[in-house]
């Protein structure tokens, strides 16, 4: 839309004891627009976050390095085209957040993705059920607060 941008790959931004690492770069995903999402891992000390954007399984398979993270922002609104079992095993999140609208026409999040997250024991928070989701950390522990003020994940 006319904004200035700079292409770069695999950047790391450090802020005192916190590091944000861009895990994606110059891959060619053809017409798969979602797979051009910027995927990042935020290391705050003992708590790491993985932000998947709209990335799907091919991106998950291409990621390298340390992928474990306590907090996962699930890719592609919880679509069945993301959050593969192999990827979730590498990340092994304790908390998974899914951004999706209530009653969306895509059926997000998909049952397969919810099952995959349940199989690894992740607490799942969803914007369609929980409202706003805020994850806070001091680098040692984390806390999830939701717009509905639920202290536990919402059940489907």
Buried (B, 14 or more C-beta within 10 A) or exposed (E): EEEEEEEEEEEEEEEEEEBBBBBBEEEEBEEBEBBBBBBBBBBBEEBBBBBBBBBBBBBBEBBEEEBEBBBBBBBBBBBBBBBBEEBBEBBBBBBBBBBBEEEEEEEBBBEBBBEBBEEBEBBBBBBBBBBEBEBEBEEEEBEBBBEEEBEEBBEE
